[in-house]
């Protein structure tokens, strides 16, 4: 099942994001073809302010465990993280 993961950075934590970005991307690379989509949320000026991920997991528990191991989570970058089951309809 696909899961939509929405993460919003804490204010003024761009340095934390940048310092942990390579480790975060390596963590995502471990997913292989289970990674459906991923990318940063951006402010109007293009500054990264969060993340959206869509990943195929067996269960919500698996999604939560994966998120807990994310270097961004471990660095306490996020103010908010929400995980929801997601179904692709279009296109």
C-alpha positions as CSV (number, residue, x, y, z in Angstrom):
1,X,0.0,0.0,0.0
2,X,1.2,3.5,-0.8
3,X,1.7,5.9,2.1
4,X,1.8,9.7,1.9
5,X,4.3,11.2,4.3
6,X,4.1,14.9,4.9
7,X,6.8,16.6,6.9
8,X,7.0,20.3,7.9
9,X,10.3,21.7,9.0
10,X,10.7,23.7,12.3
11,X,11.2,27.4,11.5
12,X,14.8,28.5,11.0
13,X,16.1,24.9,10.6
14,X,17.4,25.1,7.1
15,X,20.9,24.4,8.3
16,X,19.7,21.2,10.0
17,X,18.2,20.1,6.7
18,X,21.3,20.9,4.7
19,X,23.6,19.2,7.2
20,X,21.6,16.0,7.1
21,X,20.5,16.0,3.4
22,X,23.0,13.5,2.1
23,X,22.2,11.0,4.8
24,X,18.5,11.5,4.2
25,X,18.9,10.9,0.5
26,X,20.9,7.7,1.2
27,X,18.1,6.5,3.5
28,X,15.6,7.0,0.7
29,X,17.8,5.2,-1.8
30,X,17.6,2.1,0.3
31,X,13.9,1.8,-0.7
32,X,14.6,1.0,-4.4
33,X,11.5,0.8,-6.5
34,X,9.2,1.1,-3.4
35,X,9.8,4.9,-3.5
36,X,7.0,6.3,-5.6
37,X,7.8,10.0,-5.3
38,X,9.8,12.3,-3.0
39,X,10.7,15.9,-2.9
40,X,11.0,19.0,-0.7
41,X,8.2,21.5,0.0
42,X,9.4,25.0,-0.8
43,X,8.5,28.5,0.2
44,X,7.6,31.1,-2.4
45,X,11.3,32.0,-2.7
46,X,12.4,28.4,-3.2
47,X,13.7,27.7,0.3
48,X,13.2,24.1,1.4
49,X,10.6,24.0,4.2
50,X,9.5,20.3,4.4
51,X,9.2,17.1,2.6
52,X,6.6,15.0,0.8
53,X,7.2,11.3,0.3
54,X,5.0,8.6,-1.3
55,X,6.3,5.1,-0.5
56,X,5.0,1.6,-0.8
57,X,5.0,-0.2,2.6
58,X,3.3,-3.3,3.9
59,X,1.7,-1.5,6.8
60,X,1.4,1.8,8.7
61,X,3.8,0.4,11.3
62,X,6.4,-0.2,8.6
63,X,6.0,3.4,7.4
64,X,6.4,4.7,11.0
65,X,9.5,2.7,11.6
66,X,11.1,3.9,8.3
67,X,10.3,7.5,9.3
68,X,11.8,7.0,12.8
69,X,15.1,6.0,11.2
70,X,15.2,9.0,8.8
71,X,18.2,11.2,9.5
72,X,16.0,14.3,9.3
73,X,13.8,12.9,12.1
74,X,16.8,11.9,14.2
75,X,18.2,15.4,13.8
76,X,14.8,16.8,15.0
77,X,14.3,18.8,11.8
78,X,10.5,18.4,11.7
79,X,7.8,20.3,13.5
80,X,5.1,18.1,12.1
81,X,5.0,14.6,10.5
82,X,1.9,12.9,9.3
83,X,1.5,9.6,7.5
84,X,-1.6,8.5,5.6
85,X,-2.6,5.7,3.3
86,X,-2.7,7.0,-0.2
87,X,-4.3,5.7,-3.4
88,X,-3.2,6.9,-6.9
89,X,-6.1,7.6,-9.1
90,X,-4.8,10.0,-11.8
91,X,-3.1,10.2,-14.2
